[in-house]
Amino acid sequence: MQFNFDDLKGKVCVLTGGAGVLGSSFAEALATCGVKVAILDFNKEKAVQIAADVAAKTGGTAIGVFGNVLDKAVLLEAKAEINEKLGLVDILINAAGGNAPSATTQLEFLSNDNLNELEKGFFGLDIEGFRKVFDLNFMGTVLPTMVFAEDMKGKGGSILNISSMNAFRPLTKIPAYSAAKAGINNLTEWLAVHFAKMNIRVNAIAPGFFLTEQNRFLLTDKETGLPTPRAAKILAGTPMGRFGEADELVGTLVFLLSDISKFVTGVIIPIDGGFNAYSGV
C-alpha cells in the first residue's frame, strides 16, 4: 500500500495557464514532488521567470514554454519542444482560463425597474467578449487535451481539469464563465469514460473563491482594496468566512494526479470552504 507521492518523481507535466496565481502554485507543488514541469502560457516571459523561480525554490526541473490554448498548431509546436527537453507527457493540468469584464453583466437581475438599462444586463453583453471567455475556458481545455494526451496512449496518464463553483451553482453577472465551467464538468466525465481502458484518468477540482487577477475587479474595490458588496455576499455564503489561498488547492491536486488515487476517475471535487454545502440558513 502506497502512502506517499513517490510515483510522481520523474514524470512530465504540462501545466497550461501556468503563469497565473493558481498555476504557479501548482507548479511549485509538483516540482517539490519531483515532477518535471512545463509551464505553458501565452506570456512566455512570465512563464520562463516562474519556471526559474520554481526550479530555484525546489531544486526541481521546470521550463517556461509559449502556448496558446486556442491554437492547435501552436500547441503542437509547444509539445515538440516539451518532448525534446523533458520527454513524453504523463500529466496534463488544464489551468488556463478566467473571466473578463466584456463577458460580465452590470446587473444581477433584470426587472421592471431597470428595463431602460438593458445594455447593463444579458441583452447588452458583448457577444465577442462572451465567446472569448467561453472559448478560453472550454475550448482551451479541449485543444490541449487533444494534443498532449497523445503521449499517454499505451502507457497511461492523468489529466486534471479546473472547474469552478459556477459549474454547480451559476453565479450572477458571469454567464459565459459559468456556462463554460459547467461544460468542463461534463467534459471531464465524458473523457474519463472515453479514456478509461487506456489507463488515462481524468478528474477535476472545483475551486470556490480565490483572489486572482481575473476576478479581482469583481471582488475588491480598486480605490480602497476592501471587499466589494459582491465579495461580502460570497464571504457570507462561505461557512469558513474567507477566500481560499492558492496553496490550499494543491493537496487535492497532487492526490488526484498520484497513483494514490489510481481507481479515481471522472470526479469533480469542490475545494470551497463549504460554499457548495451551505444553503444560507
Contacts in CASP RR format, 6 or more apart in sequence:
PFRMAT RR
TARGET T0000
AUTHOR 0000-0000-0000
METHOD contacts of the structure
MODEL  1
MQFNFDDLKGKVCVLTGGAGVLGSSFAEALATCGVKVAILDFNKEKAVQI
AADVAAKTGGTAIGVFGNVLDKAVLLEAKAEINEKLGLVDILINAAGGNA
PSATTQLEFLSNDNLNELEKGFFGLDIEGFRKVFDLNFMGTVLPTMVFAE
DMKGKGGSILNISSMNAFRPLTKIPAYSAAKAGINNLTEWLAVHFAKMNI
RVNAIAPGFFLTEQNRFLLTDKETGLPTPRAAKILAGTPMGRFGEADELV
GTLVFLLSDISKFVTGVIIPIDGGFNAYSGV
2 259 0 8 1.000
2 260 0 8 1.000
3 260 0 8 1.000
5 33 0 8 1.000
5 254 0 8 1.000
5 258 0 8 1.000
5 260 0 8 1.000
7 258 0 8 1.000
7 259 0 8 1.000
7 260 0 8 1.000
8 30 0 8 1.000
8 33 0 8 1.000
8 34 0 8 1.000
8 35 0 8 1.000
8 254 0 8 1.000
8 257 0 8 1.000
8 258 0 8 1.000
9 33 0 8 1.000
9 34 0 8 1.000
9 35 0 8 1.000
10 34 0 8 1.000
10 35 0 8 1.000
10 36 0 8 1.000
11 34 0 8 1.000
11 35 0 8 1.000
11 36 0 8 1.000
11 90 0 8 1.000
11 91 0 8 1.000
12 35 0 8 1.000
12 36 0 8 1.000
12 38 0 8 1.000
12 82 0 8 1.000
12 86 0 8 1.000
12 87 0 8 1.000
12 88 0 8 1.000
12 89 0 8 1.000
12 90 0 8 1.000
12 91 0 8 1.000
13 30 0 8 1.000
13 35 0 8 1.000
13 36 0 8 1.000
13 37 0 8 1.000
13 38 0 8 1.000
13 89 0 8 1.000
13 90 0 8 1.000
13 91 0 8 1.000
13 92 0 8 1.000
13 93 0 8 1.000
13 257 0 8 1.000
14 38 0 8 1.000
14 40 0 8 1.000
14 79 0 8 1.000
14 82 0 8 1.000
14 89 0 8 1.000
14 91 0 8 1.000
14 92 0 8 1.000
14 93 0 8 1.000
14 144 0 8 1.000
14 148 0 8 1.000
15 23 0 8 1.000
15 26 0 8 1.000
15 27 0 8 1.000
15 30 0 8 1.000
15 37 0 8 1.000
15 38 0 8 1.000
15 39 0 8 1.000
15 40 0 8 1.000
15 93 0 8 1.000
15 95 0 8 1.000
16 40 0 8 1.000
16 41 0 8 1.000
16 67 0 8 1.000
16 69 0 8 1.000
16 92 0 8 1.000
16 93 0 8 1.000
16 94 0 8 1.000
16 95 0 8 1.000
16 96 0 8 1.000
16 140 0 8 1.000
16 144 0 8 1.000
17 23 0 8 1.000
17 39 0 8 1.000
17 40 0 8 1.000
17 41 0 8 1.000
17 42 0 8 1.000
17 69 0 8 1.000
17 95 0 8 1.000
17 96 0 8 1.000
17 97 0 8 1.000
18 24 0 8 1.000
18 26 0 8 1.000
18 27 0 8 1.000
18 39 0 8 1.000
18 40 0 8 1.000
18 41 0 8 1.000
18 47 0 8 1.000
18 50 0 8 1.000
18 95 0 8 1.000
18 96 0 8 1.000
19 39 0 8 1.000
19 41 0 8 1.000
19 43 0 8 1.000
19 46 0 8 1.000
19 47 0 8 1.000
19 50 0 8 1.000
20 41 0 8 1.000
20 46 0 8 1.000
20 50 0 8 1.000
20 95 0 8 1.000
20 212 0 8 1.000
20 213 0 8 1.000
21 210 0 8 1.000
21 211 0 8 1.000
21 212 0 8 1.000
21 213 0 8 1.000
21 246 0 8 1.000
22 95 0 8 1.000
22 162 0 8 1.000
22 207 0 8 1.000
22 210 0 8 1.000
22 212 0 8 1.000
22 246 0 8 1.000
22 249 0 8 1.000
23 39 0 8 1.000
23 93 0 8 1.000
23 95 0 8 1.000
23 246 0 8 1.000
24 39 0 8 1.000
24 50 0 8 1.000
24 53 0 8 1.000
24 54 0 8 1.000
24 246 0 8 1.000
25 246 0 8 1.000
25 247 0 8 1.000
25 249 0 8 1.000
25 250 0 8 1.000
26 93 0 8 1.000
26 95 0 8 1.000
26 249 0 8 1.000
26 250 0 8 1.000
26 253 0 8 1.000
27 37 0 8 1.000
27 39 0 8 1.000
27 50 0 8 1.000
27 51 0 8 1.000
27 54 0 8 1.000
27 62 0 8 1.000
28 54 0 8 1.000
28 57 0 8 1.000
28 58 0 8 1.000
29 247 0 8 1.000
29 250 0 8 1.000
29 251 0 8 1.000
29 253 0 8 1.000
29 254 0 8 1.000
30 37 0 8 1.000
30 91 0 8 1.000
30 254 0 8 1.000
30 257 0 8 1.000
31 37 0 8 1.000
31 54 0 8 1.000
31 55 0 8 1.000
31 57 0 8 1.000
31 58 0 8 1.000
31 59 0 8 1.000
31 60 0 8 1.000
31 61 0 8 1.000
31 62 0 8 1.000
32 58 0 8 1.000
32 60 0 8 1.000
33 254 0 8 1.000
34 58 0 8 1.000
34 60 0 8 1.000
34 61 0 8 1.000
35 91 0 8 1.000
36 60 0 8 1.000
36 61 0 8 1.000
36 62 0 8 1.000
36 86 0 8 1.000
36 87 0 8 1.000
37 51 0 8 1.000
37 54 0 8 1.000
37 61 0 8 1.000
37 62 0 8 1.000
37 63 0 8 1.000
38 62 0 8 1.000
38 63 0 8 1.000
38 64 0 8 1.000
38 65 0 8 1.000
38 78 0 8 1.000
38 82 0 8 1.000
38 85 0 8 1.000
38 86 0 8 1.000
39 47 0 8 1.000
39 50 0 8 1.000
39 51 0 8 1.000
39 54 0 8 1.000
39 62 0 8 1.000
39 63 0 8 1.000
39 64 0 8 1.000
39 65 0 8 1.000
40 47 0 8 1.000
40 64 0 8 1.000
40 65 0 8 1.000
40 66 0 8 1.000
40 67 0 8 1.000
40 69 0 8 1.000
40 78 0 8 1.000
40 82 0 8 1.000
40 96 0 8 1.000
40 144 0 8 1.000
41 47 0 8 1.000
41 64 0 8 1.000
41 65 0 8 1.000
41 66 0 8 1.000
41 67 0 8 1.000
41 96 0 8 1.000
42 66 0 8 1.000
42 67 0 8 1.000
42 68 0 8 1.000
42 69 0 8 1.000
44 64 0 8 1.000
44 65 0 8 1.000
44 66 0 8 1.000
44 67 0 8 1.000
47 64 0 8 1.000
47 65 0 8 1.000
47 66 0 8 1.000
48 63 0 8 1.000
48 64 0 8 1.000
50 62 0 8 1.000
50 64 0 8 1.000
51 62 0 8 1.000
51 63 0 8 1.000
51 64 0 8 1.000
52 62 0 8 1.000
54 60 0 8 1.000
54 62 0 8 1.000
55 61 0 8 1.000
55 62 0 8 1.000
61 86 0 8 1.000
63 82 0 8 1.000
63 85 0 8 1.000
63 86 0 8 1.000
65 78 0 8 1.000
65 81 0 8 1.000
65 82 0 8 1.000
66 74 0 8 1.000
66 78 0 8 1.000
67 74 0 8 1.000
67 75 0 8 1.000
67 78 0 8 1.000
68 74 0 8 1.000
68 75 0 8 1.000
69 75 0 8 1.000
69 94 0 8 1.000
69 96 0 8 1.000
69 136 0 8 1.000
69 139 0 8 1.000
69 140 0 8 1.000
69 141 0 8 1.000
69 143 0 8 1.000
69 144 0 8 1.000
70 135 0 8 1.000
70 136 0 8 1.000
70 139 0 8 1.000
70 140 0 8 1.000
70 143 0 8 1.000
71 143 0 8 1.000
72 143 0 8 1.000
72 146 0 8 1.000
72 147 0 8 1.000
75 143 0 8 1.000
75 144 0 8 1.000
75 147 0 8 1.000
75 148 0 8 1.000
76 147 0 8 1.000
79 89 0 8 1.000
79 147 0 8 1.000
79 148 0 8 1.000
79 150 0 8 1.000
79 151 0 8 1.000
82 89 0 8 1.000
83 89 0 8 1.000
83 151 0 8 1.000
88 151 0 8 1.000
88 155 0 8 1.000
89 148 0 8 1.000
89 149 0 8 1.000
89 151 0 8 1.000
89 152 0 8 1.000
90 151 0 8 1.000
90 152 0 8 1.000
90 155 0 8 1.000
90 156 0 8 1.000
90 157 0 8 1.000
90 158 0 8 1.000
91 157 0 8 1.000
91 158 0 8 1.000
91 159 0 8 1.000
91 160 0 8 1.000
91 257 0 8 1.000
92 144 0 8 1.000
92 145 0 8 1.000
92 148 0 8 1.000
92 149 0 8 1.000
92 158 0 8 1.000
92 159 0 8 1.000
92 160 0 8 1.000
93 159 0 8 1.000
93 160 0 8 1.000
93 162 0 8 1.000
93 253 0 8 1.000
93 257 0 8 1.000
94 140 0 8 1.000
94 141 0 8 1.000
94 144 0 8 1.000
94 145 0 8 1.000
94 159 0 8 1.000
94 160 0 8 1.000
94 161 0 8 1.000
94 162 0 8 1.000
95 162 0 8 1.000
96 136 0 8 1.000
96 140 0 8 1.000
96 141 0 8 1.000
96 144 0 8 1.000
97 136 0 8 1.000
97 137 0 8 1.000
97 140 0 8 1.000
97 162 0 8 1.000
97 214 0 8 1.000
98 133 0 8 1.000
98 136 0 8 1.000
98 137 0 8 1.000
98 177 0 8 1.000
98 212 0 8 1.000
98 214 0 8 1.000
98 215 0 8 1.000
99 133 0 8 1.000
99 174 0 8 1.000
99 176 0 8 1.000
99 177 0 8 1.000
99 214 0 8 1.000
99 215 0 8 1.000
99 218 0 8 1.000
100 129 0 8 1.000
100 132 0 8 1.000
100 133 0 8 1.000
100 214 0 8 1.000
101 217 0 8 1.000
102 126 0 8 1.000
102 128 0 8 1.000
102 129 0 8 1.000
102 130 0 8 1.000
102 132 0 8 1.000
102 133 0 8 1.000
103 125 0 8 1.000
103 126 0 8 1.000
103 129 0 8 1.000
103 130 0 8 1.000
103 132 0 8 1.000
103 133 0 8 1.000
103 134 0 8 1.000
103 174 0 8 1.000
103 175 0 8 1.000
103 176 0 8 1.000
103 177 0 8 1.000
104 173 0 8 1.000
104 174 0 8 1.000
104 218 0 8 1.000
105 120 0 8 1.000
105 121 0 8 1.000
105 122 0 8 1.000
105 124 0 8 1.000
105 125 0 8 1.000
105 172 0 8 1.000
105 173 0 8 1.000
105 174 0 8 1.000
105 175 0 8 1.000
106 117 0 8 1.000
106 120 0 8 1.000
106 121 0 8 1.000
106 173 0 8 1.000
107 114 0 8 1.000
107 117 0 8 1.000
107 120 0 8 1.000
107 121 0 8 1.000
107 173 0 8 1.000
108 172 0 8 1.000
108 173 0 8 1.000
109 172 0 8 1.000
110 118 0 8 1.000
110 121 0 8 1.000
110 122 0 8 1.000
114 120 0 8 1.000
118 124 0 8 1.000
122 175 0 8 1.000
125 175 0 8 1.000
125 176 0 8 1.000
129 176 0 8 1.000
130 175 0 8 1.000
130 176 0 8 1.000
131 176 0 8 1.000
133 176 0 8 1.000
133 177 0 8 1.000
133 180 0 8 1.000
134 176 0 8 1.000
134 177 0 8 1.000
134 179 0 8 1.000
134 180 0 8 1.000
136 180 0 8 1.000
137 176 0 8 1.000
137 177 0 8 1.000
137 180 0 8 1.000
137 181 0 8 1.000
137 184 0 8 1.000
138 180 0 8 1.000
138 183 0 8 1.000
138 184 0 8 1.000
138 187 0 8 1.000
141 161 0 8 1.000
141 184 0 8 1.000
141 187 0 8 1.000
142 187 0 8 1.000
145 159 0 8 1.000
145 191 0 8 1.000
149 159 0 8 1.000
149 195 0 8 1.000
149 200 0 8 1.000
152 159 0 8 1.000
152 195 0 8 1.000
152 198 0 8 1.000
152 200 0 8 1.000
153 198 0 8 1.000
153 200 0 8 1.000
154 198 0 8 1.000
154 199 0 8 1.000
155 199 0 8 1.000
156 198 0 8 1.000
156 199 0 8 1.000
156 200 0 8 1.000
157 199 0 8 1.000
157 200 0 8 1.000
157 201 0 8 1.000
158 200 0 8 1.000
158 201 0 8 1.000
158 202 0 8 1.000
158 203 0 8 1.000
158 256 0 8 1.000
158 257 0 8 1.000
159 191 0 8 1.000
159 195 0 8 1.000
159 200 0 8 1.000
159 201 0 8 1.000
159 202 0 8 1.000
159 203 0 8 1.000
160 202 0 8 1.000
160 203 0 8 1.000
160 204 0 8 1.000
160 205 0 8 1.000
160 253 0 8 1.000
160 256 0 8 1.000
160 257 0 8 1.000
161 184 0 8 1.000
161 187 0 8 1.000
161 188 0 8 1.000
161 202 0 8 1.000
161 203 0 8 1.000
161 204 0 8 1.000
162 184 0 8 1.000
162 204 0 8 1.000
162 205 0 8 1.000
162 207 0 8 1.000
163 181 0 8 1.000
163 184 0 8 1.000
163 185 0 8 1.000
163 188 0 8 1.000
163 204 0 8 1.000
163 205 0 8 1.000
163 206 0 8 1.000
163 207 0 8 1.000
163 268 0 8 1.000
164 177 0 8 1.000
164 178 0 8 1.000
164 181 0 8 1.000
164 184 0 8 1.000
164 206 0 8 1.000
164 207 0 8 1.000
164 208 0 8 1.000
165 171 0 8 1.000
165 206 0 8 1.000
165 207 0 8 1.000
165 208 0 8 1.000
165 209 0 8 1.000
165 270 0 8 1.000
165 272 0 8 1.000
165 275 0 8 1.000
165 276 0 8 1.000
166 174 0 8 1.000
166 177 0 8 1.000
166 178 0 8 1.000
166 181 0 8 1.000
166 182 0 8 1.000
167 178 0 8 1.000
167 181 0 8 1.000
167 182 0 8 1.000
167 183 0 8 1.000
167 184 0 8 1.000
167 185 0 8 1.000
167 206 0 8 1.000
167 268 0 8 1.000
168 206 0 8 1.000
168 270 0 8 1.000
168 276 0 8 1.000
169 276 0 8 1.000
170 178 0 8 1.000
170 179 0 8 1.000
170 182 0 8 1.000
171 178 0 8 1.000
173 218 0 8 1.000
173 230 0 8 1.000
174 218 0 8 1.000
181 206 0 8 1.000
184 204 0 8 1.000
185 204 0 8 1.000
185 206 0 8 1.000
185 268 0 8 1.000
188 202 0 8 1.000
188 203 0 8 1.000
188 204 0 8 1.000
188 266 0 8 1.000
188 268 0 8 1.000
189 266 0 8 1.000
189 268 0 8 1.000
191 202 0 8 1.000
192 201 0 8 1.000
192 202 0 8 1.000
192 203 0 8 1.000
192 265 0 8 1.000
192 266 0 8 1.000
193 266 0 8 1.000
195 201 0 8 1.000
195 202 0 8 1.000
196 265 0 8 1.000
201 256 0 8 1.000
201 261 0 8 1.000
201 262 0 8 1.000
201 264 0 8 1.000
201 265 0 8 1.000
201 266 0 8 1.000
202 265 0 8 1.000
202 266 0 8 1.000
203 256 0 8 1.000
203 261 0 8 1.000
203 264 0 8 1.000
203 265 0 8 1.000
203 266 0 8 1.000
203 267 0 8 1.000
203 268 0 8 1.000
203 269 0 8 1.000
204 266 0 8 1.000
204 267 0 8 1.000
204 268 0 8 1.000
204 269 0 8 1.000
205 249 0 8 1.000
205 252 0 8 1.000
205 253 0 8 1.000
205 256 0 8 1.000
205 268 0 8 1.000
205 269 0 8 1.000
205 270 0 8 1.000
205 271 0 8 1.000
206 268 0 8 1.000
206 269 0 8 1.000
206 270 0 8 1.000
206 271 0 8 1.000
206 272 0 8 1.000
206 276 0 8 1.000
207 244 0 8 1.000
207 249 0 8 1.000
207 271 0 8 1.000
207 272 0 8 1.000
208 238 0 8 1.000
208 244 0 8 1.000
208 270 0 8 1.000
208 271 0 8 1.000
208 272 0 8 1.000
208 273 0 8 1.000
208 275 0 8 1.000
208 276 0 8 1.000
209 215 0 8 1.000
209 219 0 8 1.000
209 234 0 8 1.000
209 238 0 8 1.000
209 243 0 8 1.000
209 244 0 8 1.000
209 272 0 8 1.000
209 275 0 8 1.000
210 243 0 8 1.000
210 244 0 8 1.000
210 245 0 8 1.000
210 246 0 8 1.000
210 249 0 8 1.000
211 219 0 8 1.000
211 220 0 8 1.000
211 243 0 8 1.000
211 244 0 8 1.000
218 228 0 8 1.000
218 230 0 8 1.000
218 231 0 8 1.000
219 227 0 8 1.000
219 228 0 8 1.000
219 230 0 8 1.000
219 231 0 8 1.000
219 234 0 8 1.000
219 243 0 8 1.000
220 226 0 8 1.000
220 227 0 8 1.000
220 228 0 8 1.000
220 231 0 8 1.000
221 227 0 8 1.000
221 228 0 8 1.000
227 235 0 8 1.000
234 243 0 8 1.000
234 275 0 8 1.000
235 241 0 8 1.000
235 242 0 8 1.000
235 243 0 8 1.000
237 275 0 8 1.000
237 278 0 8 1.000
237 280 0 8 1.000
238 272 0 8 1.000
238 273 0 8 1.000
238 274 0 8 1.000
238 275 0 8 1.000
238 278 0 8 1.000
239 273 0 8 1.000
239 274 0 8 1.000
239 275 0 8 1.000
239 277 0 8 1.000
239 278 0 8 1.000
240 273 0 8 1.000
240 274 0 8 1.000
241 273 0 8 1.000
244 273 0 8 1.000
248 271 0 8 1.000
249 271 0 8 1.000
252 269 0 8 1.000
252 271 0 8 1.000
255 261 0 8 1.000
256 264 0 8 1.000
256 267 0 8 1.000
256 269 0 8 1.000
270 276 0 8 1.000
END
